[in-house]
Amino acid sequence: MIDKVFIDTDGLIWFKNPNLSNWYDHPSASIAKRARQDNNGHPRLAGICLSGVMISQIDSQLPNRMAGAIKELELPDYLMQKASHNLTRVLPDLPN
């Protein structure tokens, strides 16, 4: 179960499970390869909150919201490709 998704300005996608204390780069923490600390509901690295877009509405439209958030960030092409790849990687595991 996830309650928030965060897409940072480096093209990484972070998922927050309300029962866990960190943000993970995969909806399932056991599969995740990276984690970030939580700072009052916002992901941080080395004590600094990450820049990006927060998605708090988790429902069947989540993939569309995530794609829209990636476009909203107006990332350079190489980061846009990285974010799109990360979205494709996690799509099968998103909650319905």
C-alpha atoms as a printed R data frame, in Angstrom:
   type eleno elety resid chain resno      x      y       z
1  ATOM     1    CA   MET     A     1  0.000  0.000   0.000
2  ATOM     2    CA   ILE     A     2  1.318  3.420  -0.927
3  ATOM     3    CA   ASP     A     3 -0.153  6.751   0.063
4  ATOM     4    CA   LYS     A     4  2.134  9.165  -1.837
5  ATOM     5    CA   VAL     A     5  4.306  9.225  -4.927
6  ATOM     6    CA   PHE     A     6  7.072 11.754  -5.510
7  ATOM     7    CA   ILE     A     7  8.875 12.380  -8.797
8  ATOM     8    CA   ASP     A     8 12.120 14.261  -8.281
9  ATOM     9    CA   THR     A     9 14.033 16.543 -10.619
10 ATOM    10    CA   ASP     A    10 16.581 13.776 -11.283
11 ATOM    11    CA   GLY     A    11 13.900 11.636 -12.933
12 ATOM    12    CA   LEU     A    12 13.541  9.213 -10.015
13 ATOM    13    CA   ILE     A    13 10.169  8.069  -8.708
14 ATOM    14    CA   TRP     A    14  9.692  7.569  -4.955
15 ATOM    15    CA   PHE     A    15  6.876  5.717  -3.180
16 ATOM    16    CA   LYS     A    16  5.788  6.215   0.436
17 ATOM    17    CA   ASN     A    17  4.125  3.436   2.366
18 ATOM    18    CA   PRO     A    18  2.417  4.839   5.487
19 ATOM    19    CA   ASN     A    19  3.655  1.842   7.514
20 ATOM    20    CA   LEU     A    20  7.340  2.370   6.646
21 ATOM    21    CA   SER     A    21  9.661  5.192   7.636
22 ATOM    22    CA   ASN     A    22 11.415  5.716   4.270
23 ATOM    23    CA   TRP     A    23 10.588  6.454   0.635
24 ATOM    24    CA   TYR     A    24 11.493  3.701  -1.858
25 ATOM    25    CA   ASP     A    25 12.107  3.658  -5.622
26 ATOM    26    CA   HIS     A    26  9.569  0.855  -6.085
27 ATOM    27    CA   PRO     A    27  5.987  0.385  -4.828
28 ATOM    28    CA   SER     A    28  7.178 -2.768  -3.053
29 ATOM    29    CA   ALA     A    29  9.911 -1.959  -0.526
30 ATOM    30    CA   SER     A    30 11.288 -5.506  -0.744
31 ATOM    31    CA   ILE     A    31 12.085 -4.994  -4.445
32 ATOM    32    CA   ALA     A    32 13.372 -1.410  -4.104
33 ATOM    33    CA   LYS     A    33 17.013 -0.653  -4.844
34 ATOM    34    CA   ARG     A    34 17.128  2.848  -3.346
35 ATOM    35    CA   ALA     A    35 15.601  4.571  -0.335
36 ATOM    36    CA   ARG     A    36 15.336  8.140   0.912
37 ATOM    37    CA   GLN     A    37 14.626  9.376   4.403
38 ATOM    38    CA   ASP     A    38 11.212 10.807   5.215
39 ATOM    39    CA   ASN     A    39 10.952 14.392   6.446
40 ATOM    40    CA   ASN     A    40  7.350 15.051   7.501
41 ATOM    41    CA   GLY     A    41  5.944 13.375   4.395
42 ATOM    42    CA   HIS     A    42  8.612 14.604   1.984
43 ATOM    43    CA   PRO     A    43 11.628 12.598   0.732
44 ATOM    44    CA   ARG     A    44 15.081 13.888   1.590
45 ATOM    45    CA   LEU     A    45 18.688 12.984   0.907
46 ATOM    46    CA   ALA     A    46 21.497 13.979   3.288
47 ATOM    47    CA   GLY     A    47 19.055 16.170   5.223
48 ATOM    48    CA   ILE     A    48 17.954 18.144   2.154
49 ATOM    49    CA   CYS     A    49 14.396 17.813   0.825
50 ATOM    50    CA   LEU     A    50 14.259 16.739  -2.804
51 ATOM    51    CA   SER     A    51 12.756 19.003  -5.467
52 ATOM    52    CA   GLY     A    52  9.958 17.620  -7.585
53 ATOM    53    CA   VAL     A    53  6.235 16.897  -7.771
54 ATOM    54    CA   MET     A    54  4.150 15.165  -5.084
55 ATOM    55    CA   ILE     A    55  1.140 13.001  -5.973
56 ATOM    56    CA   SER     A    56 -1.157 12.281  -3.033
57 ATOM    57    CA   GLN     A    57 -4.203 10.891  -4.836
58 ATOM    58    CA   ILE     A    58 -3.612  7.159  -5.285
59 ATOM    59    CA   ASP     A    59 -6.261  5.548  -7.485
60 ATOM    60    CA   SER     A    60 -6.691  3.963 -10.916
61 ATOM    61    CA   GLN     A    61 -5.546  7.209 -12.596
62 ATOM    62    CA   LEU     A    62 -2.146  7.131 -10.866
63 ATOM    63    CA   PRO     A    63 -0.158  6.180 -14.017
64 ATOM    64    CA   ASN     A    64 -1.702  9.152 -15.872
65 ATOM    65    CA   ARG     A    65 -0.958 11.498 -12.969
66 ATOM    66    CA   MET     A    66  2.634 10.260 -12.848
67 ATOM    67    CA   ALA     A    67  3.098 10.800 -16.589
68 ATOM    68    CA   GLY     A    68  1.606 14.293 -16.240
69 ATOM    69    CA   ALA     A    69  3.892 15.095 -13.314
70 ATOM    70    CA   ILE     A    70  6.942 14.054 -15.337
71 ATOM    71    CA   LYS     A    71  5.896 16.454 -18.113
72 ATOM    72    CA   GLU     A    72  5.164 19.180 -15.540
73 ATOM    73    CA   LEU     A    73  8.766 19.061 -14.313
74 ATOM    74    CA   GLU     A    74 10.020 20.180 -17.761
75 ATOM    75    CA   LEU     A    75 13.176 18.102 -17.415
76 ATOM    76    CA   PRO     A    76 16.001 18.066 -19.974
77 ATOM    77    CA   ASP     A    77 15.630 15.288 -22.554
78 ATOM    78    CA   TYR     A    78 18.044 12.870 -20.889
79 ATOM    79    CA   LEU     A    79 16.231 13.185 -17.531
80 ATOM    80    CA   MET     A    80 12.847 12.948 -19.258
81 ATOM    81    CA   GLN     A    81 13.977  9.635 -20.771
82 ATOM    82    CA   LYS     A    82 15.211  8.455 -17.370
83 ATOM    83    CA   ALA     A    83 11.890  9.376 -15.715
84 ATOM    84    CA   SER     A    84  9.896  7.700 -18.500
85 ATOM    85    CA   HIS     A    85 12.017  4.560 -18.148
86 ATOM    86    CA   ASN     A    86 11.472  4.551 -14.378
87 ATOM    87    CA   LEU     A    87  7.718  4.942 -14.892
88 ATOM    88    CA   THR     A    88  7.667  2.016 -17.340
89 ATOM    89    CA   ARG     A    89  9.661 -0.076 -14.863
90 ATOM    90    CA   VAL     A    90  7.157  0.371 -12.005
91 ATOM    91    CA   LEU     A    91  3.858  0.427 -13.957
92 ATOM    92    CA   PRO     A    92  3.156 -3.315 -13.570
93 ATOM    93    CA   ASP     A    93  3.478 -3.050  -9.780
94 ATOM    94    CA   LEU     A    94  1.317  0.029  -9.193
95 ATOM    95    CA   PRO     A    95 -1.857 -0.452  -7.140
96 ATOM    96    CA   ASN     A    96 -5.077 -0.663  -9.145
